[in-house]
C-alpha cells in the first residue's frame, strides 16, 4: 500500500512539475513574442534625415523601448508609445520584412541638388546595413530628386510623412 501511495504521489508531483515547466516555457515564449518587434533578427533601426542647411536629425527605433528623436544641439526626445508602435510596424513592413514596395518607378533626372537625403540603417548584432533614399519636391506623386525622379509607394510616403512630422 505504501509503495502504491508513494508511486501515485511521485507521479502526481512529476505531472505537476512538468505542467508548470511547460506553462512557464509557454508564457516565456509569449513574453518573448511580445517584446520582439522586428523580424529577421533586427534589433534596431535608425532613420536619419540629412540636409546641407538643417544638419542631421534622426529617429532611433529599438525593440522593447520607446523611439528617440535626435536633433542637432538639442536634447533627445522620447516619442509616445503609440507613435513608436506605428513607426516600428511601418519600418518592419517596409525595410525588414519587405512586404511593401518602396520604389514603384524611377527615371533619370536633370541634376537637381540641395534636397535632403533620407537614410535607413538596420542593425543586427551590432552590424549595420544602410540604404539611402533621395528626397526632393513633390509633384503628382513623383519625388523630383537630385539623381532621379522617383514614384515612391503610398506606404513609403506614409512612413516618410510620419518621420518628417516628428522631426520638423
N, C-alpha and C positions, 0 to 999 in steps of 0.2 A: 504494500500500500504506500509506504513511504517513497519507494522508488518511482511509482507512478505519479505521485503528487509532485515530487521534485522534477520529474521529466515534464509534466504538464506546466509547472511554474517556469522552468527553463525555456520551454517552447514559447510560452506566452511572453516572457520577458524578451526573448530573441525577436519575436514578431514585433513587439512594441518598439524596440530599439531600431530594427530595420525600417519600420514605417516612419519613425521620427527622422531617421537619416535621409530617407527618400524625400520626406516632406521638406527638410532643410535644404537639400540639394535643389529641389524644385523651386523653393522660394528664393534661393540664391540665384538660380538661373533667371527667374522673373525679375529680380532686382537688377541683375546684370543687363538684361534686355532693356529695362527702363533707362539705365544710365548710358548705354551705347546709343549715340545719336547719329554717328556717321557710319557708312558702310565701308567695306574694303580695308579695314584696319586704320582708317584715317582718324587721327586724334585731335587735330585742329586745322582750321582754315583761316588764312589771313587774306582779307580783301583790302586792297590799297588803291587809293586814287592819288595820282601824282600830276601836278601841273607846274609849268615854268614859273608862274606867278604865285600861286597859292600854296606851294610846298606840297607836303605829303600828309595825307590823313588816312587812317585805316580802321578797320573793324576786325577784331580777333574773336573767332568763334571756337570754343573749346567744349569737349564733352564734359558734362557734369558742372557747368558753370555758366553764369550769365555772360553775354558778349561784352566786350570792352571796346569803346570807341577811343581812338587816339588822335589828337590834334597837335600840330607843332606848337610849342610854347604854351600849352595848356595842360592841366591835369587830366588824367584818364577819366572817362565817364562810363558808368555801367549801364547797359541797356536793360529794359524791363524783361521779365521772363517771357512775356508774350512776343515781344519783338525778337528776342533771342530764338525762341522756338520757330517762329516764322522764317527767319533768316537761315537757321540750320536746316530746316526742311527744304527750302528752295536751293541752298548751296549743295546739299546732299544729292538732290534730284538732278541738278544741272552738272555739277563738276565731279561728283564721286560715282554715283550710280549711272549717270549719263542717260537718264530716262527721257530727257527732253533735248531737242536740238538747241544749239546756241546760235549758229550762223546758218541762215536759210539760203542766202546768196551773197555774192560779192563781185564787184567789178573794179578795175583799175581806176584810181582817182588822179586828179591833176596836181598832186603835190601840196595839198593844203597843210599848214603847220599850226602849232600853238594850241592844240587840243589836249585835254587830259588823257593819260594812259590809265587804264583800269587793269590791275594785276590781281590774279587769284593764285595763292600758294596753298597747296595741300601738304600737310605734314604727317608722316608715318614714322614712328620710331626715331624721331629726331631728324629725319631726312625730308627735305622739301622738294616739291615739284611745282614749278611756276609757269603760268600761262598768262600772256599779256593780250589785252583787247584794246583796240583803238577806239577812242570816243570822238565826238565831233558834233556838228549841228544836225538837228533832226528835221527832215522834210519828207513827208509822205511815207513814214515808217522806214526811211533809209537814213543811216548814220553816215554823213559825209565826213570822212576821216582824212588823216594825213596820207596814208598809202592806198586806201581803197574805200569805196562806198559799200557799206555793209547793210544787209537786211537781217537784223537780229530777230530771233524768235520772240513771241509775246512773253514767254516765261522768263527769258533772259532780260527783257526790258523791264518786267515787273521786279526782278531781283535788283537791277540797276536803280530803279526808281526808289526802292526801299533803302538801298545803301546811300544814295545821294540825299534822300530825305533826312537821314540820320547825320550824315557828315556835313551838311550845309548849315 
